[in-house]
Amino acid sequence: MPVVRAAEAQSHDMHGSRFIPLIRPSAGSSELCLWRLEIAPGTEGVPHRIRREEAFVLLAGSITITINGESAQLAPGDAAVAVAGSTIRLDNPGGRRAEVIVNAPVGFTGELLDGTVVNPPWVN
């Protein structure tokens, strides 16, 4: 049975946030990816277009999620979903680190507004 120990998960830092992969193909999944996202206090996210659906559940702290220009503040336990093709951004305007669980399908990629394609290592 594939088990990923939190203490052993490799992290990736990008745009003021830390991505910690939990479920992905290299851990035995063929369809799902799940990672913990830690967003530092005061971080303004980088807008990007997602090519596949992505779901978010806030565990701690607070974030403002913007999907296609519409913003909402999330409190712990709140969830949001962005459909494929959406432009999204996650900000942490608060004074403490925010922790988010993120789910997306295998093969997930994003595109920065300048056209740069991001193939995140935490989903491979």
Secondary structure, DSSP 8 states (H G I E B T S, - for coil): -----GGG---EEETTEEEEEEESGGGT-SSEEEEEEEE-TTB----EEESS-EEEEEEES-EEEEETTEEEEE-TT-EEEE-TT-EEEEEB-SSS-EEEEEEEETT--EEETTS-EE--GGG-
